[in-house]
Amino acid sequence: MAEHSFIEKTSGIKTRDKIGYAMGDFSSLLVFGLVQSVLQKYYTDVLGVGVVSIMIMFIVARVWDAINDPLWGRIIDKAQTKPDGRYRRWLKLFALPVAFGAVLMFVKIPGLSPTGYLIYAYVTYILFGMLYTCVNIPYGSLAQVITSSDKERSTLSVFRSIGSTFGAMPAMALISLCYAKDEAGNRFMSYPKIIIGVSVIAVLAAVGFIITYKWTTERVKTEPAKVQKGQTWKVIKTLLKSRPFVAVCLASMFFLAAQMFGQSYYSYLFDYYFNAPGLTLLPTVFQYLPVAVIMLFATRLGNRFGRREICAYGILLAGVCNLVLYLMNTHNVVIYLIVLLLSGIGNAFIFLLVWALANDAMDYNEVKYGLQDSATSYAFYSFMRKLGQTIAAILVNAALLRIGYSENVLNTANINDAALRGMYAYSVLIPAVLYILVFILLRFVYPLGKKQVDELQVEKEKLYEKGELKM
């Protein structure tokens, strides 16, 4: 590669960048983890919101996101670069608002009717989603300007995933520790514990976003998107015809749906099927535990064998493990957790490298279509991941309806054996199907294997040297 090439001039990340970038997803998952792990059960067991109402609420929120996310992406792409960065500065501006929005979702106003609580849930959940978009889209676009090297972006993807792993843990701990017992010995979710825990988590999230703002450097200087009539639709049409981009969006959507389904559903499964509510945190921990080991060599394996390749076959292993659990039909919680650990080994690769896959797809769009609207691209990608969240919510609530779960937790003590068997089957079959869908998308639809990614880097360098792509 020529001396002082474009990639050389716009790469060279430091440890400070890696930690700062990781803190962004740490903060994102601190607040988003509350939605993943706590909100579903809080709605049903504390506010008494019906499962059908929850499903409808998530669908309504996604309809609004279909408008809000691309709009915010275009606003960021068109905005002029400021001295404190093009993308980083939004994290500073919205750190406190998104933390406040997270707390609002869990504020229980005394004396409201069931309808009042439902309306409040709608308003605060949609507001949180809008505020989360304000930090998530610029944060997701940040990797594109921290470095232009695909290998360094792979490293950032791993650090981002490490940040998200640690960020998700406080919410998972909260759903395990927020219970109390009444005089009769019955367990119930303690609202004081919930609101204190949520408030602490929200403050930590705001601090983490500020650290990301302070510690990252935008090395790739890009120009604002041109303000032209119909440009937004032109960009979206380009994204929709990009096979790598559509494939990674769908794969991420189904993968997130599987993750979030498990994190929301395990609290019910361990409460009633295994009768071990104190172990609610363990299945998610066992799913993520392999990340702590695999993160040490995920980047090297991805660079050597291809990110697509190791992610595809890893997720296939996760799907097979869940099918094995279905066939075993075990009541032994230890066996269940051990097989989940093996499943976690399989999905650890895509968990760590999915952001690098998305960046490779965006590089493809830049080289093939000249598309440099990073925020709009990431807004579309983020929206597809939110659809994954909605799919998970629908599946969780549909499964609860199927087994006859009542909004009133006191009426669930006598769930019959057939319902319990169904609860177990759903807990493993639904993730298995979703994981296998991800494998099919990555192995047979997403075209950017190791050879293609290497060729992209060479082509991108040539285009910048010729001036056909501009900084």
Protein Blocks (a to p, Z undefined) as FASTA:
>chain_A
ZZhifklmmgoiafklmmmmmmmmmmmmmmmmmmmmmmmmmmmmmnopafklmmmmmmmm
mmmmmmmmmmmmmmmmmpccdfkojklmmmmmmmmmmmmmmmmmmpccehiafklmmmmm
mmmmmmmmmmmmmmmmmmmmmmmmmpmcfklmmmmmmmmmmmmmmmmmmmmmmmmmmpcc
dfkopacddfklmmmmmmmmmmmmmmmmmmmmmmpccfbccddddddehklmmmmmmmmm
mmklmmmmmmmmmmmmmmmmmmmmmmmmmmmmnopaklmmmmmmmmmmmmmmmmmmmmmm
mmmnopklmmmmmmmmmmmmmmmmmmnopabfklmmmmmmmmmmmmmmmmmmmmmmmmmm
mmmmmmmnopablklmmmmmmmmmmmmmmmmmmmmmmmmmmnopafblklmmmccfklmm
mmmmmmmmmmmmmmmmmmmmmmmmmmcdfklmmmmmmmmmmmmmnopacZZ
